[in-house]
Amino acid sequence: MRRLLLSVLLVVFSVLPAVAEQYISLTPGVWLQEKSSTIDFSLQGVDVNYSPGWSLGAAVGGAYENGYRVETEVTYRQAAAKIGNDNSWNIALLLNLWREVRTDTIFTPYFGGGFGGARVHLASPGMIDNSAGGIAYQAGAGVGVRIDPRLVLDVGYRYFGIWDINNSGNVGSVNLSGSSVTTGLRFGF
């Protein structure tokens, strides 16, 4: 896995020209987690549904003259289960590649995605500790609205998931996926 990550990073950074603008971003949003499965106190399988939750992300990146943006992002997401008192949460560290479609207006649509690692806890109405780590991925699109030369309002959609989760031998499935709708700011420097 490390060799694959290093190979991808080498390819990405070898085809990109010099950084035109570095930036930091802060992106709050709504987290819509899909249902998960676990077992309850009677050892019966149960699906856990979630109320809409929230997310908060931060990124550091570079925008390039050719329309690509490369960034490192950390995002925390949380949602409450509709049954029981347990919350689901995850924190992910991702390397993202976004492709901007430049226009002659203040609006710049973009699309892309990323991958990395995450730690997750899924809500459980029973005795199972659904905490684990795994490989995270996301795909998304959005539009940047340039407010001034160094400030961009970012409105976006992300589909986020974690696969290959290792939950240290606990029973029940530990999987996570869902959607985020975000509105944030990118500060160029």
Buried (B, 14 or more C-beta within 10 A) or exposed (E): EEEEEEEEEEEEEEEBEEBEBEBBBEBEBBBBBEBBBBBBEEEEEBEBEBEEBEBBBBBEBBBBEEBBBBBBBBBBBBBBBEBBEBBBBBBBBBBBBBBBEEEEEEEBEBBBBBBBBBBBBBBBBBEBBBBBBBBBBBBBBBBBBBEEEEEBBBBBBBBBBBEEBEBEEBEBBBBBBBBBBBEBBBEBE
